[in-house]
Amino acid sequence: MSLYCAVGSIDTDLSSQQMQSLLGESLARFGARNRVLAVPPDITRLHSRAGELTRYAWQHYGDKMQAVLPALGTHVPMTPAQVAHMYGDMPLDLFRAHDWRNDIETVGEVPAEFIHEQSEGKLNYTWPAQVNHLISRGGFDLILSIGQVVPHEVIGMANYNKNILVGTGGREGINRSHYLGAVYGMERIMGRADNPVRNVLNYASDRFLRHLPIVYVLTVVGRRDDGVLAVRGLFIGDDFECFHRAAELSLKVNFEIVAEPIRRAVVYLDPDEFHSTWLGNKAIYRTRMALADNAELIILAPGVREFGEDKTIDKLIRKYGYRGTQATLAAVEANSDIAGDLSAAAHLIHGSSEGRFRVVWCPGGLCKEEVEGVGYEYGDLNSMLKCYDPQRLAMGPNVVDGEDVFFISNPGLGLWAHRSRL
């Protein structure tokens, strides 16, 4: 077990050249490799710098890198334009699309007793450790799992073995892990590297993935004072220490404690990255611990045109809506369709304010009836953009027409909280 690179601090600002050099030095230590698989994120993690690092790895290995498998999870496959935007001039024929329903193998099973213990007695199912067959049977002598460590609503801190077991996982594994996190409680998980969902994934990777040549390449990305993104850390290794170091830094870089509970927040969703409420509800997940009771959260979403990226999940969201934990649990108990898609159920819990604050969705591609039909308030995007122009607002506190407004330009890059909710 090795940690090959651990460079970073709250003030570090790694250039592209430095990242390429650090990655190249680490890869050189592995010795010759003949069949390399890269597992980076998809376009929904555009700002992770993983696309750039994947390209550097390809430049290092040349034709020895034989496939790139974006860790889609339940997301839709990347388009050629998205691949070019994120990964540059890499050959399109290297890329494989992960099919979370069919393209997987179950490599082991976490026992129900362990799930029962981790869920504090609330759940009694087993958890299948599922991965794309390219990982389990592709015959690769190096699997580079590339991504960003950042606070996450399902697993506390994103990445590490989540990239493999969820990002290239199967339907049941994804569903049950998401539901475990939702039942345990999002606000008890976010920003914590150790939690029940991570414990389940660690159990699985320690027992069922140890024989695979997986090396993790993890970034920590923050913002400079001028708002420009900066790579604060790069960590490369094949065990938990790599993730632990990155998670420690991410908490310092990506976790913002607000002085007072926020009464009105405005969150902007980049249209190149956010096309659905399935993704865009990060605006809710990442701000909820900072919002005051009866606060207003306004989500400016010019690129959002659907609820779920997956057609089946989209239908479930439209049918059951974001009605809160108790309503969702009752729906799971009474209806086989939502009971058979627990990741959708978990998402509905995560995306609800539980009636504590207002959520005003301002999408570019959903109408008023659709938004109100799932339980949110609707705002006209053009009117809201005139009032809250993302180009003019600064990250954090602003005053707009005499009112205090807290602005966030990309919720995926941080976690905001008030001390009263920690």
PyMOL commands that set and color helices and strands:
alter all, ss='L'
color gray80, all
select helices_A, chain A and resi 16-28+43-48+50-64+80-87+92-94+112-118+133-137+161-165+171-184+186-189+196-208+240-254+277-280+282-285+311-320+325-334+336-339+342-350+368-373+381-387+411-413+419-421
alter helices_A, ss='H'
color red, helices_A
select strands_A, chain A and resi 3-8+36-39+65-68+104-110+127-132+142-148+151-152+156-157+214-223+229-237+255-258+262-268+291-301+358-363+377-378+396-400+403-408+415-418
alter strands_A, ss='S'
color yellow, strands_A
deselect
rebuild
show_as cartoon
